[in-house]
Amino acid sequence: MLVLYSFTLIGLTIGLFPTRKLMTTYAEEISRGVKRERYDYPRSHIAFLVFVVVAMAFAAFVLTQ
């Protein structure tokens, strides 16, 4: 279970890597006091995040068997 947790956290870190500039922009806007109704993320970033987390979880499962 510890391997699964660590691999999925690593996958989450890798999956959020392409979104770092967008999140930095949103964080700067929030610190300036700009409030939005929605914070939109590109679908490709979400798909990449899900793919990497699932792949890392599968790799952890394979390694523990």
C-alpha positions in Angstrom: 0.0 0.0 0.0 2.9 2.3 0.8 4.2 1.8 -2.8 0.9 2.6 -4.2 0.6 5.8 -2.3 4.1 6.9 -3.1 3.7 6.1 -6.8 0.4 7.9 -7.2 1.8 11.0 -5.4 4.7 11.0 -7.8 2.3 10.6 -10.7 0.2 13.5 -9.4 3.4 15.6 -9.2 4.4 14.7 -12.7 0.8 15.1 -14.0 0.5 18.7 -12.6 3.8 19.7 -14.2 2.3 21.1 -17.4 -0.2 23.2 -15.5 2.4 25.0 -13.3 2.4 28.2 -15.3 -1.4 28.4 -15.4 -1.6 27.8 -11.6 1.1 30.5 -11.0 -1.0 32.9 -13.0 -4.1 32.1 -11.1 -2.2 32.4 -7.8 -0.9 35.8 -8.7 -4.4 37.0 -9.7 -5.8 35.7 -6.4 -3.1 37.6 -4.4 -4.0 40.8 -6.3 -7.6 40.3 -5.4 -9.0 39.2 -8.7 -11.8 36.7 -8.2 -13.2 34.5 -11.0 -16.3 32.4 -11.2 -14.4 29.5 -12.7 -10.8 28.6 -13.2 -10.6 26.8 -16.5 -8.0 24.1 -17.2 -7.3 22.8 -20.7 -8.7 19.3 -21.3 -5.3 18.1 -22.5 -3.8 18.9 -19.0 -6.5 17.0 -17.2 -6.2 14.1 -19.6 -2.4 14.0 -19.0 -2.9 14.2 -15.3 -5.3 11.3 -15.2 -3.2 9.2 -17.6 0.0 9.7 -15.5 -1.7 8.9 -12.2 -3.4 5.8 -13.5 -0.1 4.6 -15.2 1.8 5.1 -12.0 -0.8 3.3 -9.9 -0.7 0.4 -12.4 3.1 0.4 -12.2 2.9 0.2 -8.5 0.5 -2.6 -8.7 2.7 -4.5 -11.1 5.8 -4.0 -9.0 4.2 -5.3 -5.8 3.0 -8.5 -7.4 
